[in-house]
Amino acid sequence: MTANRFYLSRPSEPPSVVRIEGREHHHLSRVVRIRTGEAIEFFDGRGAVYKGVVESCGPDRTLVRILSREGALSPRTSVTLAMALVRPPVLETVIRAATELAVSAMVFVTTERSVAKLPAVPDLRLKRWKRIALEAAKQCKTGWVPEIPAPRRLEDFLREDAAEVKLFLSERGGEPLRRVVTGRPENAPEAPASVSVLIGPEGGWSAGEDRTIRERGVRAVTLGRSVLRAETAAVGALSLISHFWVI
């Protein structure tokens, strides 16, 4: 069986034959050069992993017979990363890392100090973000692809957020995140069903935003004394949450 894992855009029940076209067909036939009779593995981004065998590989499609379907291990905690819109290269780095760290959703928000605003985020860019998440999920062999909805205002996200535990990184003081996720040795916290973590823009939260977020009941946390870059803060926070609550 090839070491690669490929994406199945629609769930399928074995035994069945599925047709692979477009980008995935190109990857299969032109990049990996899969041949008829080879064993292959797919995932559907919703937690299912499939094993199959290639029946034919033509110029515009590959036919695969699905032989088995298994459910991937579900994360204990559903994690939503809510992050201020930052420069595209930084954002794309965060998308890859967050996917590898098993987040369930990524929501990008506009803030007072955001580099980009909502009109500057066309549909093509949103499609690119989703494609980056899919490729990262394929590479790290997770069974899940995070949801990435259209960006929204910070105020809208705060109103809609229904996570059991709500956190945000603040430069104006907060509880160490490691203490939140680990507790004391004799009283370690149970993993919550869901958590959201807000990461500010490269210029930080404004005083008014910091105050508003706290007033909405979001718990202020910190990763230490250093002032971190946005992407470093996101990866640091998600690594702690993933290690102690998700995996």
C-alpha positions in Angstrom: 0.0 0.0 0.0 1.3 3.5 -0.8 2.4 5.5 2.1 0.3 8.5 0.8 -3.2 9.1 1.9 -5.7 10.7 -0.5 -9.0 12.6 -0.1 -12.4 11.1 -0.8 -14.8 14.0 -1.3 -17.9 12.0 -0.6 -18.4 9.3 2.1 -18.7 5.8 0.6 -19.8 2.4 2.0 -17.8 -0.7 1.0 -17.9 -2.5 -1.3 -18.3 0.2 -3.9 -16.4 1.8 -6.8 -15.6 5.5 -6.5 -14.4 7.8 -9.3 -11.5 10.1 -8.4 -11.2 13.2 -10.6 -9.6 16.7 -10.6 -6.8 17.5 -8.2 -6.8 14.2 -6.4 -6.7 12.3 -9.7 -3.7 14.4 -10.8 -2.0 13.7 -7.5 -2.7 9.9 -7.8 -1.7 9.5 -11.5 0.9 12.2 -12.2 2.6 12.8 -8.9 2.5 9.5 -7.0 2.0 7.5 -10.2 -0.5 5.0 -8.8 -1.0 2.0 -11.1 -3.9 -0.5 -11.5 -4.0 -3.2 -8.8 -2.2 -1.0 -6.1 -3.7 -0.7 -2.6 -4.6 2.8 -1.6 -5.9 4.6 1.5 -8.4 7.5 1.6 -9.9 9.7 4.2 -13.1 11.8 3.9 -12.2 14.7 6.3 -15.1 13.6 8.6 -13.3 11.0 10.6 -13.5 7.9 8.3 -10.5 6.1 6.7 -11.0 3.8 3.7 -8.8 1.1 2.2 -9.2 0.2 -1.5 -7.5 -1.0 -4.6 -7.1 0.8 -7.9 -9.2 -0.7 -10.7 -8.2 1.6 -13.5 -6.2 4.9 -14.0 -7.1 6.8 -17.1 -6.2 10.3 -18.4 -9.0 12.1 -16.6 -10.1 9.8 -13.7 -9.1 6.9 -11.5 -11.5 4.2 -10.4 -11.0 2.7 -7.0 -12.8 -0.2 -5.4 -13.4 0.6 -1.7 -12.8 -2.5 0.4 -13.2 -1.3 4.0 -14.1 1.7 6.1 -13.0 2.5 9.6 -13.7 5.5 11.9 -10.7 7.6 12.9 -10.1 8.3 16.6 -12.3 11.3 17.5 -10.6 14.1 19.4 -11.6 14.4 23.1 -12.1 18.1 22.8 -13.4 20.1 19.8 -11.0 23.1 19.4 -11.9 26.3 17.6 -9.0 28.6 16.8 -10.3 32.2 16.4 -7.5 34.4 15.1 -7.2 37.9 13.8 -6.6 38.3 10.1 -2.8 38.7 9.6 -0.5 38.7 6.6 -1.3 35.9 4.2 2.0 34.0 4.6 1.6 34.0 8.4 -2.0 32.9 8.2 -1.2 30.0 5.9 1.6 28.9 8.3 -1.0 28.9 11.1 -3.5 26.9 9.0 -1.0 24.2 8.4 0.1 24.0 12.0 -3.4 24.1 13.4 -4.6 21.3 11.2 -1.7 19.2 12.4 -2.6 20.0 15.9 -6.2 18.6 15.4 -8.3 21.8 15.6 -11.9 21.3 14.5 -12.5 24.8 13.1 -10.6 28.0 12.3 -12.4 31.3 12.3 -10.5 34.4 11.2 -11.8 37.7 12.6 -11.2 41.4 11.9 -10.0 43.5 14.7 -8.9 47.2 15.1 -5.3 46.3 14.2 -5.9 43.6 11.6 -3.8 44.0 8.5 -6.6 42.7 6.3 -10.3 43.7 6.4 -13.3 41.7 5.3 -13.6 43.2 1.8 -10.0 42.2 1.2 -10.8 38.4 1.6 -12.2 37.1 -1.7 -13.7 33.7 -2.2 -10.6 32.5 -4.0 -8.5 33.2 -0.9 -11.0 31.3 1.3 -10.8 28.3 -1.1 -7.0 28.5 -0.9 -7.1 28.3 2.9 -9.4 25.3 2.8 -7.0 23.6 0.3 -4.0 24.3 2.5 -5.9 22.6 5.4 -6.8 19.6 3.3 -3.2 19.2 2.2 -2.0 19.4 5.7 -4.5 16.8 6.9 -3.3 14.5 4.1 0.3 15.0 5.0 -0.1 14.4 8.8 -2.6 11.5 8.2 -5.4 12.8 10.4 -8.9 11.7 9.7 -10.3 15.3 10.0 -10.1 18.5 8.0 -11.0 21.6 10.0 -13.9 23.8 9.0 -12.9 27.3 7.8 -15.9 29.5 7.4 -15.8 33.0 5.9 -14.1 35.6 8.1 -16.2 37.7 10.4 -16.0 40.6 12.8 -14.7 40.0 16.3 -18.0 41.1 17.7 -19.9 38.6 15.7 -17.6 35.7 16.7 -17.9 36.6 20.4 -21.7 36.6 20.1 -21.8 33.3 18.2 -19.1 31.4 20.2 -20.8 28.5 22.1 -17.6 26.7 23.4 -17.7 25.2 26.8 -14.3 26.8 27.7 -13.5 30.2 26.1 -9.9 31.5 26.2 -8.0 34.4 24.8 -4.3 35.3 24.8 -3.8 38.8 26.4 -0.8 41.0 26.9 -2.6 42.7 29.7 -2.4 39.8 32.2 -4.0 36.4 32.5 -3.6 33.0 34.0 -0.8 30.8 32.6 -2.3 28.6 30.0 -0.4 25.6 31.3 -2.2 25.9 34.6 -5.6 26.1 32.9 -5.0 22.9 30.9 -3.2 20.9 33.6 -4.5 22.2 36.9 -2.6 21.0 40.0 -1.3 17.4 40.1 -3.9 16.4 42.6 -6.8 18.2 40.8 -6.2 17.9 37.1 -9.1 19.3 35.1 -11.2 17.0 32.9 -11.0 17.7 29.2 -13.9 19.9 28.2 -16.2 19.0 25.3 -15.2 22.1 23.4 -12.8 25.1 23.7 -12.2 28.2 21.7 -9.0 30.2 21.8 -8.7 33.8 20.5 -5.4 35.0 19.1 -4.9 38.7 18.5 -3.3 40.5 15.5 0.4 41.3 15.1 -0.2 44.7 16.8 -2.0 43.1 19.8 -5.5 43.7 21.1 -6.6 47.3 21.6 -7.5 48.2 25.2 -11.1 48.4 24.2 -11.1 44.9 22.6 -9.3 43.4 25.6 -11.9 44.8 27.9 -14.8 43.7 25.7 -13.6 40.2 25.4 -13.2 39.9 29.2 -16.7 41.3 29.6 -18.1 38.5 27.4 -16.8 36.0 29.9 -13.7 34.9 27.9 -10.9 33.8 30.2 -7.6 35.7 29.8 -4.5 33.5 29.5 -0.8 34.0 28.9 2.1 31.9 27.5 4.7 33.8 29.5 6.5 37.1 29.8 7.7 37.3 26.2 5.7 39.2 23.5 5.2 36.5 20.8 4.5 36.7 17.1 1.0 35.9 16.2 1.9 32.6 14.6 4.1 31.6 17.5 1.3 32.4 20.0 -1.2 30.3 18.0 1.1 27.3 17.7 2.2 27.5 21.4 -1.4 27.7 22.7 -2.7 25.0 20.4 0.2 22.7 21.3 -0.7 22.8 25.0 -4.4 22.4 24.4 -3.9 19.5 21.9 -1.4 17.7 24.1 -3.5 17.8 27.3 -7.1 17.9 26.1 -7.3 16.7 22.5 -5.0 13.7 21.9 
